[in-house]
Structures are given as structure tokens and as C-alpha cells.
Amino acid sequence: MLQTLKNAITTPEIRKKLLFTLAIMAVYLIGCVVPIPGINPVAITQMVGNDSSGFLQMFSAITGNAFQNGTLFSLGIIPFINSFIIMQLLTLIIPKLERLSKEGEDGRKKLTQYTRYVAILLAIVQSVGVMFAWKDAITSIFGDADVANSAGQIFTMIFVVIILTGGSSLVMWLSERITEHGIGNGSSIIIFVGIIGGLGNSIWNAMAVTIPNQLRNGDSTGIFFLLGFFLLVVILFFFIVFVDMAERKILVQYAKQVKGNKMYGGQSTFIPIKVNAGGVMPIIFASSLIMFPQMIIQFAGAGASKFGQWWGTWIGANGNLYPLIMFIMIIFFAYFYSQIQFNPDDVSRMLQQNGGFIPGIRPGKATGMHLRKINNRLVLFGALFLGVVALVPALILQRVPGFTTLGLGSGFSATGLLIVVSVALELQKQMESQILVKNNKGFLK
């Protein structure tokens, strides 16, 4: 990876894309620390820390602690991800949207525009919810206490909704700029930056604050738990890299064809099908979808109601059924994302048109069924891998007292590590492919 980065830096065009991506990331990090006027960040931090459901800690970790600090990008990229999920689901059930998805670049542009509209609508709804959740932390953008108790507070609430919606829209715009002019998928990189920021803060607090306080009291167990934490991270890192790069190669043979005085074909190649083709997207989809109802309950102030208590006890972030539901949803979205990325029938049709066939399998429908069978098995294994890696280490970090004392359970999760590693590997592949394209262009010239 270091060699790939070195080659990318020495290539002028790719270096410009890297610098552009870093500049956008810097803008995002600045927005994560710019406070919203009229908000008391100390009160929000206390509210997040006192949340027994664990939802606010999870929400804040995804946004790089921007939420608990009451900053411009408190909503992060979450509205856009929810909008993307909704539009992908609607594409499967609404014929007009399905036709648009098959109309090439123009159709994709229209779908992207619809996704933006839905994202802004969701951002407005979530901003209103956040505003009500922050009602005890909202004072006034005016300094006068009498004004803050009446019209000033109402004006400040409206101001907060506008700022949060605008901040979320700006994050969406930044992610699209990274996708178009930078390196890699913009949404993944935005989440990557937010998680890295949150993880760094958690590790620093554990090493600089919690462990020294324990040592002053004669307790050295925190050091061993921190070493065990790093060991767990290393094991997960190698496991994630191993599965992420694993693939099944299906042999394809091309028949010989005579065209004029030349003979074509007669060669063999492979169809690579990745074990974890969806990467981290199934986890992001599942997390966003399962967070959405709890977000409405929490921000609407219905957490103390019977339904809110029932949801928090059974389905919420720390609920009894949360691991099982999350596991099932990861498997569902793994298959869902696989259907979007890989169509066995299209591959079979393309092979048949070009005179290719899989040895021992008849061309046409039989080839499509064979590819679908292999793909479903690989998707199941990849989904089980994602579910285990996302849940088991997270439960260890959140339930073992030594890890919770260090504050690593809420700030650092296997899901976060999975996202970080997957995005890093994807960036490496993006740089390698762009370097290859650049070299081929130079060769052709």
C-alpha cells in the first residue's frame, strides 16, 4: 500500500486528486468543530453521556463526535445514506424508477437528483428532531436572558434547524465532489474521516486520562485491557483484510471463431467473484436503517413513553434483540447489495454473445443459474463474516467492565474498524486502477 501511495504521489494527475480529497476532508473536519451559535455544547455532551439506550453515543461516533459537540455537521452524511437506501428500495418496486436506472448516464443523473431531494427532506425532519432533543441545551443567539426566554429562543430553534439542514446538505455536496473529482467513494470517505476522529479521541482519553488516574489509585488493570484491545484490533485487521481480498475465480473458455482470414478466441480467462463484494455497505445500510426509528423516538422526546421504553429495551442500540436484528439485517442488505452489483443473467448473456462458456455448464440459462448459485453461497459467507465481525467484538468491548471503563466500547467498535479498513483497501484499489490507466494511456501515446 505504501508503494501504491508513493506511485500515486509521483503521478501529477492522481496527486491532484489526492490533494483535492485531502482538502475536502479538511473542510469536513473544520465543520465538525465549528459550534452552532446559541447551543451549549457542555449540556449536549452530558446528555449524550447520560443516554442509557446507547443510541446517542452511536450517532455521535458515526459523525466524528460532531453531534455531541453541537457543531455545524452534527447530522453528518446520515440523511444522504438513508435517502440512498430508500431510493434503492423504491427502484425495485416502482417501474418508472427501475426504467430510469436502466437508461444509462441520464437516468442515473435523474435518480441522483431525486436522492438529493429526499436527503434534504430527511435532513429537515432529523434537524427538527435534533432541535427538540437539544431543547435544554438551546439558549439564544442573543445575549439577553429575557429575550432568550421568549421570542429569541423560538428564533434560535428555527435557526438551528436551518443550520443543521444546511450543514447536512453541505456534507452531501462534499461527498459528491470527492466522488467526482477525488479518489474513491465520497460517502465512505466522509464516514471514514468521522470514525477516525472519534477513535483517536477515545484512545487518547484512555491513554492520557483514564489509565493515569487508575495508576494513581494503584490499579494497573487498564494497561492490560488497553494491550488486549490493541491485540484484538490487530487480529481483526488481518481477518478483515484476508476476507476482503478473497475471491472465487470461475474458469471461462472462449470458442475459436474464424472471421475472414483470422482466427479469434480459443483462450481462457476467469470471472472473479469477491467473497465480500458489498464491502462495508451492508453494515452501513443496516446501522442507518435500525437507527432511524430510534432517532425519531429519541428526538421526539418519546423515550420515556411505554413504546419508547419497549423499543429501547428490546430493539435499541443496547436492546436485548439488537444483535440478532442487526445480524439479520446485515445478511439481508448483503444479498440486496449483491443484486445491485452482480447480475448473473447479464453475465451469462454477455458470455454467450462473445462465444464464452464455463466448462461443464451449458451456455445461456444454465450458466446464469450456475453463477447465481455460486454468488449466493459467497454472499452468505460474506454476510456471516460481516455479522460476526460487526457484533461479537463490539459486544466484548461494550460488556466487559475493563473496556467500558476505558471508554473504548462506545468510541471504538469492530464496525468502525471494518469501515476504516475496507475504505482504506478500496482507496488502494482506486489508486492502483488509476495508476494503471495512466500508464496505459502513456504507452498508447
MIDREN-614588 format. One record per residue: residue in three letters; x, y, z of N, C-alpha, C in turn. Coordinates in pm, whole numbers, plus 50000, padded with zeros to 5 digits. Example, Ala and Ser with C-alpha at 12.3 -4.5 7.8 and 13.67 -1.06 7.14 Angstrom:
% residues 2
ALA513194943150780512304955050780513204967050780
SER512854977550708513674989450714512905000350787
***
This chain:
% residues 445
MET500834987950000500005000050000500875012650000
LEU502025012150072502915023650074503505026149936
GLN503815015249863504325016749728503275022749635
THR502025018349653500925024049573500765038949600
LEU500845042649729500735056849765501885064849707
LYS503095059049709504255065849652504075068049502
ASN503615057649432503375058949289502285069049258
ALA501255069549343500175079149322500665093549341
ILE501525095549440502025109049466502925113849353
THR503685104749295504585108649186503875110449051
THR502595106649045501815108548921501025121648934
PRO501285131648851500675145048870499155144848877
GLU498495137848785497025137948783496435131848909
ILE497005120548954496495113849073496865121849197
ARG498035128249196498425136649309497425148049328
LYS496955153849218495955164449227494665159249290
LYS494265147049251493055141249311493235138549459
LEU494425133849498494695131449640494655144449719
LEU495285154849666495285167749735493875173449744
PHE493105171649636491715176349639490915168949746
THR491105155649754490395147649856490805151949996
LEU492095154250019492565158750150491995172450185
ALA491885181150085491315194450110489845193350151
ILE489085184850083487685182950120487565176850259
MET488455167250291488445161250424488745171750531
ALA489665180850500489975191550595488775200750618
VAL488065203750509486845212050522485825204950610
TYR485675191950589484725184250671485125184350819
LEU486415182450846486875182550986486675196251050
ILE486865206750972486625220251025485155221851061
GLY484265217050973482835217951001482415209851123
CYS483205199351156482885191051272483255197651404
VAL484005208751398484385215651523483825229851531
VAL483165234451425482575247951426481255247351503
PRO481145253951620479905252951701478765261051641
ILE477565256551669476375263851627476075274551732
PRO475885287151693475555297651791474245294551863
GLY474215297651990473015295452069472905281552127
ILE473975273352115473975259652165475015258352275
ASN474655251652383475585248852491476155234852473
PRO477385233352419477925220052391478145211552515
VAL478385217952630478585210352754477315202852791
ALA476165209352774474895202952805474625191252711
ILE474995192852584474785181952487475695170152521
THR476955172852558477875162052595477355154452715
GLN476805161552814476235154852931475015146452892
MET474205151652800473025144352756473435131352685
VAL474475132052600474955120152531475535110152630
GLY476285115052728476875106152827475855099452917
ASN474715106252941473685100753030472645092352956
ASP472805090752825471835083052747472055068152773
SER471115061852839471245047652873471005038452754
SER470305043352651470005034952535471215032352447
GLY472235040952458473425039452375473285044952235
PHE472095049852199471865054652063472655067352035
LEU472625076952130473295089552106474805087852095
GLN475375078452174476805075652160477125070252021
MET476275061051972476475055451839476335066151732
PHE475315074451745475075085051648476235094951647
SER476745098351765477845107751773479135101851718
ALA479345088551739480565082151688480595082251536
ILE479435080051471479395080051325479695093851268
THR479295104251341479525117951294480845123751344
GLY481715115251397483005120151445482895129251565
ASN481945126251654481675134151776481165148251745
ALA480785150651619480245163851585478885166151652
PHE478105155251669476785156751730476895161051876
GLN477725154351954477795157652096478475171052121
ASN479175176152020479795189352034478905200551981
GLY477735196951925476805207051875477385215551764
THR477965209051663478645216451557477825216651428
LEU478405223051327477715225251201477325212151133
PHE478205201951140477965189251072477465178551168
SER476565182251258476075172851359475315161151298
LEU474645163351184473915152451120474805143951031
GLY475935149350989476865141750906476255137750773
ILE476625125850727476185120550597474975111350613
ILE474455109950736473395100250764472135102650681
PRO471615115150667470425116950582470625112350438
PHE471815114550382472075110450245472105095150234
ILE472675088350333472725073750330471315068050340
ASN470515073450432469125068950444468355071350315
SER468595082750251467935085750124468365075950016
PHE469645072550014470145063049914469505049349932
ILE469365045050057468715032150084467265032350037
ILE466555043150070465145044250032464985044049880
MET465845051349809465735051849663466095038449600
GLN467055031249656467405018149603466255008349621
LEU465585009049737464435000349760463265003949669
LEU463035017049650461945021349562462205017649417
THR463495017249379463835013549241463384999249210
LEU463374990749312462974976849291461464975049279
ILE460684984649332459234982849336458464992849250
ILE459105003749207458445013749123458985012548980
PRO458145008848883458615006548745459315018648683
LYS458805030748709459405042748650460845044548696
LEU461085042548825462445043948877463335032648824
GLU462775020948807463545009748753463965012648609
ARG463065018748532463415022348394464515032948393
LEU464435042448485465475052748491466845046648520
SER466865036648610468155030548646468785023148529
LYS467985019948425468495012648309468685021548187
GLU468525034648204468645043848092470035049948078
GLY470995044048143472365048848128472665060848216
GLU473565069348168474055080648247472945090648278
ASP472085093648180470995103248203470035098348311
GLY469695085548307468805080048409469435080348547
ARG470735077248555471415077548685471475091748741
LYS471655101648651471675115548698470325119648758
LYS469245115448693467915118448748467695111648882
LEU468105099048894467965091949021468795098649131
THR469995103149094470845110249191470185123149239
GLN469525130149144468835142549181467675139649275
TYR466905129149246465815125249337466365121549475
THR467505114649477468125110849604468505123249685
ARG468995133449617469345145949686468105152349748
TYR467005152749673465775158749726465295151349851
VAL465295138149844464865130149959465805132250077
ALA467105133450048468095135550155467855148850226
ILE467555159250149467275172350211466015171750294
LEU464985164750244463745163250321464015155750452
LEU464795144850445465135137450567465975146050661
ALA466855154350604467685163050688466835173150764
ILE465795178350699464885187750767464175180750882
VAL463645168750855462945161250959463865158051076
GLN465065153351046466015149851151466515162351225
SER466625173551154467045185951219466015190551320
VAL464735189251285463675192651381463775183651503
GLY464005170651479464155161351591465345164751679
VAL466475168051616467655171851693467395184651772
MET466685193951712466375206451780465575203851908
PHE464585194751900463815191452021464655183652122
ALA465575175252071466445168052162467415177452233
TRP467765188452167468685198252224467975209552299
LYS466675208352321465915219752374466465224852507
ASP467015215752589467575220152717468955226452700
ALA469585224152583470915229752558470845242552475
ILE469645245852424469495257952342469215269752433
THR470025280052419469805292352496469235303052402
SER470085310652340469655320552241470885325852171
ILE470725329652046471845336251978471955350752026
PHE470985355152103471045368352164471615367052305
GLY472245377252353472855376552485471875379252598
ASP470785386052573469855389852677469045377852725
ALA469025375552855468315363952910466815365152892
ASP466275377552901464825379152884464405375552742
VAL465205379452644464895376052506465005361052484
ALA465975354852551466195340452534465005332352583
ASN464245337752676463115330352731461875331452645
SER461865339652544460645341452465460935340352316
ALA460825351652248460955351452102462345347352057
GLY463365351052133464735347552095464965332652089
GLN464355325352183464545310852185463865304352064
ILE462675309252028461975303851911462775306551784
PHE463285318751774464095322151658465345313351653
THR465935310951768467135302451773466825288251730
MET465665282951768465275269351726465165268551574
ILE464515278551514464405278851368465795279951306
PHE466625288151366467995290051318468765276851323
VAL468605269151432469305256351447468875246451339
VAL467555245851311467055236851206467665240451071
ILE467715253351040468275257650912469765254250904
ILE470485256751012471925254151013472205239150999
LEU471485230751072471695216251065471365210850926
THR470265215650868469905211250733470945215650631
GLY471375228250643472405233250552473725225750570
GLY474075222550694475305215050719475265201250659
SER474125194350674473985181050615474035181750462
SER473395191950404473445193550258474855196450211
LEU475605204050291476995206950255477855194350260
VAL477615185850361478345173050369478035164350247
MET476765164150208476375156550089477085161949965
TRP477175175049954477865181349840479345178049843
LEU479965178249961481375175049973481655160549933
SER480775151449973480965137349937480855135349786
GLU479955142649722479815141449576481035147249504
ARG481615157749561482825163449499483985153549508
ILE484085146349620485145136349633484935125249530
THR483675121049513483385110449417483725114649274
GLU483415127149239483595131849102485035135949072
HIS485675142949165486985148849137488105143349225
GLY487765135249324488775129949414489025115149391
ILE489385108249500489705093849492488665086449573
GLY487985076949511487105068049585485695073249603
ASN484935065649683483535068949712483475079649819
GLY482845090849789482815102149882482115099150013
SER480985092150007480235088950130481065080350224
SER481745070250169482575061650252483735069350315
ILE484325078450239485455086150291484995095550402
ILE483805101550387483285110350491483065102550621
ILE482475090750610482275082350729483625078150786
PHE484565074950697485915071050737486565082050821
VAL486485094350776487095105550847486425107550984
GLY485095106650987484385108351113484765097751215
ILE484865085251170485205074351263486635075751313
ILE487565079151222488955080951263489065091751370
GLY488315102751352488345113451452487835108851587
GLY486725101351587486165096351712487055086051778
LEU487655077051698488515066651753489765072651815
GLY490325082551748491525089051802491255095451936
ASN490105102151950489755108352078489595098052188
SER488955086652157488725076252258490045070352307
ILE490945067252213492235061452252493055071652331
TRP493045084152289493805094452359493285096352501
ASN491955096652519491395098252653491755086452742
ALA491765074252683492115062452762493575062852805
MET494475067152715495905066952746496335078952830
ALA495705090452809496165102652875495375106153000
VAL494165100753015493325104653129492975092753216
THR492285082853159491735071953240492815063353304
ILE493775058553224494825049753278495705056953381
PRO496165069453357496935076453462496155077853594
ASN494845080453584494045081253706493985067853779
GLN493895056953702493885043653764495225040553831
LEU496325044453766497645041853822497865049653952
ARG497305061553960497425069254085496715062254200
ASN495665054654167494935047254271495475033054289
GLY496605030054226497205016954242496575006054158
ASP495825009754056495155000053969495835000153832
SER496454988953796497164988053668496444979353565
THR495204975453593494474966653500494164973653368
GLY494054986853371493744994153249494794992153141
ILE496064990853183497144988853085496954975453012
PHE496604964853088496424951753027495204951552934
PHE494154958452975492984959152888493284967052761
LEU494114977352772494494985052654495344976552559
LEU496284968752615497084959752533496214948952467
GLY495244943752545494314934152488493464940252377
PHE493134952952393492364960052291493164961152161
PHE494454964952172495294966052053495494952351988
LEU495614941652068495734928252013494484924351936
LEU493314927751992492054925051924491974932651792
VAL492454944951791492434953051669493324946751562
VAL494504941951601495424935751504494814923151445
ILE494204914751530493574902351483492444905551386
LEU491604915351423490504919251335491034924951204
PHE492114932551211492674938651091493074927950989
PHE493834917951035494274907350943493094899050892
PHE492114896550979490944888950939490144896350833
ILE489974909350853489214917550758489914918150623
VAL491244920350625492004921150500491944907950425
PHE492074896650499492064883450436490744880850363
VAL489614883650431488314880950370488004891150261
ASP488414903650281488084914150185488774911650051
MET489944905650053490684903249929490434889349871
ALA489644881149941489374867649891488354868149778
GLU488514859449679487594858849566487564844849507
ARG486474841749441486314828949372486494831549223
LYS487434824349160487694825949018487024814648941
ILE486124818348851485384808548770485994808248630
LEU486464796648590487114795048460486114796848346
VAL486504804648247485684807048127486544803948006
GLN486014795847915486724792147792485994798547674
TYR486764804047581486184810247461486434801247341
ALA485374798647267485474790047148486224797247037
LYS486874789446951487594795246837486614799646729
GLN486814811446677485954816846571486834821846456
VAL486424818446335487154822846215486404834346152
LYS487074845946142486484857846080487444862445972
GLY487044860145846487924863445735489104853945731
ASN490284859545732491504851445731492124849945869
LYS491404854445973491954854046108491104845246198
MET491754839646298491074831146395491094838246532
TYR489934839046593489804845546723489354835346827
GLY489594838646953489134830047063490114818947094
GLY489594808447154490424797247191491234799547318
GLN490974810447387491714813347509490804811747630
SER491404811547748490644810047871490914821947963
THR489954825148044490074836048140489244832448263
PHE489114841748356488394839248480487384850348506
ILE486284846548570485334856248624485574856948774
PRO486134868048825486374869048969485114873649043
ILE484684866049142483554869749227484074870949369
LYS484014882949424484564885349557483684878949664
VAL484334874249770483604868449882482804879149954
ASN483394890849972482704901950038482574913349939
ALA481744910949835481624920649725481024933849772
GLY480124933349869479474945549916480324953950007
GLY481494948550048482334956150139481624959150270
VAL481694971550310481104975650437479704981350420
MET479234982450295477944988750271476774981850342
PRO476714968250347475604962050422475544966250567
ILE476694968050632476704972450772476224986850781
ILE476684995350690476255009450692474755010350669
PHE474235002750572472795002750546472014997850668
ALA472444986550726471734980850840471774990250960
SER472934996150987473055005251101472165017451083
SER472185023050961471385035150936469895032250948
LEU469465020750895468035017550897467535014451037
ILE468345007351116467905003851250467995015851344
MET468825025551308468935037751388467785047351361
PHE467175046551243466195056651203464975057051296
PRO464315045551328463175046351421463575051451560
GLN464735046851609465155051451741465505066251738
MET465985070951623466265085151610464985093351625
ILE463905088651561462625095751572462125095451716
ILE462215083751780461755082451920462555091552011
GLN463885091351995464755098952084464575113952064
PHE464575118251939464505132551911463105138251935
ALA462075129551928460715134251956460415134852105
GLY461375130952187461175131152332460255120352382
ALA460115109452301459205098552340459955086952403
GLY461205089352444461985078552502461415073452634
ALA460715082152707460135078152836458765071852822
SER458175072152702456855065952683456985050652687
LYS455835043952695455855029352702456475023252575
PHE456085028852461456645023852336458145026552328
GLY458535038652371459955042152369460775033252460
GLN460245030352578460945021452671461015007252617
TRP459915002652555459914989352497460934988352384
TRP460974998552298461924998552187463354998752238
GLY463625007152338464975007852392465394995052461
THR464454988152525464774975852597465064964352502
TRP464324963652391464414951952304465154954452173
ILE464944966052109465464968151974466504979251967
GLY466584987652069467514998852067468964994452061
ALA469875004452062471305001552046471834992052152
ASN471284992752273471694983552380470584973552414
GLY469624971852321468484963152346468854948352343
ASN467964940252398468214925852406468224919152269
LEU467374924052177467284917952044468114925251940
TYR468794935851979469554943851882470594935551807
PRO471434927451875472424919551799471784910251697
LEU470674903551735470014894351642469424901751523
ILE468724912751549468104920451440469184926351350
MET470244931551409471344937151330471974926351243
PHE472144914351298472734903251223471864899551103
ILE470544898751124469624895251016469614906050908
MET469634918750950469604929750854470894930450773
ILE472034927050834473284926850760473224916350649
ILE472684904550682472544894050581471604898650469
PHE470484904950507469524909650407470164919850312
PHE470854929850369471444940250285472634934950206
ALA473304924350255474374918350177473814912450048
TYR472684905450058472044899949938471454911149852
PHE470884921049917470294932349844471344939749763
TYR472484942649825473564949749756474184941149647
SER474204927949671474744918749570473894918949443
GLN472564919949460471674920449344471904932949261
ILE472304943849328472574956349257473884955449179
GLN474894949149240476224948949181476424938149075
PHE475854926249097476154914749012474874908348964
ASN474704907948829473534901748768473994889648689
PRO473784877348739474264865248669473684863748529
ASP472434867848510471824866548377472524875448274
ASP472874887648314473584896548222474974891048187
VAL475674885648288476994879848264476874867848171
SER475854859248194475644847548109475344851647966
ARG474524861947949474174866647815475414872247743
MET476234879647818477434885447758478414874447716
LEU478554864147799479444853047764478954845947638
GLN477664843647630477094836547515477274844547387
GLN477114857747396477264866147277478704866647227
ASN479664864747320481074865347283481704851547266
GLY480864841147264481374827747241482074821747361
GLY481784826447480482394821147600481474811447672
PHE482064802147745481274792547821482104787547939
ILE481394782948042482044776948159482144761948134
PRO483334756048139483464741548112482534733148199
GLY481774724348133480854715648204479474721548225
ILE479274734448186477984741148205477494745948068
ARG476234743248038475674747547910475514762747908
PRO475784769147793475614783647784474134787547800
GLY473924800247835472564805247847472034804447988
LYS470804799248002470124798948131470874790648233
ALA471454779348193472184770748287473394778048344
THR474074786148262475224793748310474784804248412
GLY473664811048383473144820848478472794814648613
MET472154803048609471804796148733473064791748809
HIS474074787148736475334782948799476014794848868
LEU476094806148798476704818148856475914823248976
ARG474584822748967473744827249079473954818349202
LYS474074805249181474284796049292475614798849362
ILE476664800849284477974803849342477944817249414
ASN477344827249351477294840649411476514840549541
ASN475384833349547474594832849670475374826449784
ARG476154816249753476964809849858478034819449909
LEU478694826449817479724835849857479134847449937
VAL477954852349895477304863349967476934858950107
LEU476454846550123476104841650256477334841350347
PHE478444836250295479664835850376480124849950410
GLY480104858950311480494872750337479584879550437
ALA478274876850428477324882850522477544877650664
LEU477784864650677478064859050809479354865050867
PHE480344866850781481594873250825481334887450875
LEU480554895150798480254908850839479494909050972
GLY478514900150985477714899851108478544896551230
VAL479414886551217480254882451331481244893351367
VAL481914899051267482914909351293482284922051348
ALA481064925151303480414937451348479854936251489
LEU479474924151532478744922851659479574916851772
VAL480304906051744480974899051854482024907751923
PRO482994913751850483954922351921483294934451986
ALA482234939851922481544951351981480904947652114
LEU480314935552122479734931052248480814929452355
ILE481994924652314483094923252411483514936852465
LEU483664946552374484104959852415483064967052500
GLN481784964052478480724971052549480274964152677
ARG480554951252691480054943852807481144940752910
VAL482404939652868483494936752963483824949553038
PRO483754949453172483934961753251485254968953224
GLY486354961453201487644967953179487654976653056
PHE487014972252950486954980152827486004991952841
THR484894989852908483935000852926484515011853014
THR485355007953113485985018053198486905027053118
LEU487585021253020488475029152934487705037452832
GLY486405034952818485605042352722485805037852579
LEU486325025652560486595020752424485375014252362
GLY484405010452446483225003652394482375012352305
SER482195024952345481355034052267482135041052157
GLY483405044052182484185051452084484795042751976
PHE485095030152011485775021451914484985008651900
SER484585005451780483824993351756484434985851639
ALA484144972951632484644965051519484024969951389
THR482784974951397482154980651278482964992451226
GLY483385001151319484215012451280485525007951218
LEU486164997851279487414992651223487174986451086
LEU486074979351071485734973350942485564984050835
ILE484894994850870484705005750776486055012050740
VAL486885014350842488185020650819489045012050727
VAL489144999050758489984990050678489434988550536
SER488114986850525487504984950393487694997250305
VAL487505009050364487675021350286489145023050246
ALA490075019650338491495020650306491865011250190
LEU491354998950194491624989550085490994994249954
GLU489794999849964489135004849843489905016549783
LEU490445025249870491245036349820492505031349751
GLN493115020849807494285015049744493955009649605
LYS492815002749593492404997349463492105008549364
GLN491475019349413491195030649326492485036749273
MET493465038449361494735044349317495465035149221
GLU495455022049249496105012549158495475012649020
SER494135012949016493455012948886493735025848809
GLN493775037248879494045049948811495485050748765
ILE496405045048845497805044648802497935035948677
LEU497225024548675497275015548560496725022348435
VAL495595029248450495015036348336495965047148284
LYS496605054348377497555064848339498725058948263
ASN499265047748312500405041348243500025036148105
ASN498795030548095498335025647964498155037047865
LYS497645048447915497505060047826498865064547776
GLY499855064747866501195068847825501785059247724
PHE501505046347740502025036347648501395037947509
LEU500075040847508499385042547380499855054947306
LYS500225065247383500735077447318502105075047256
***
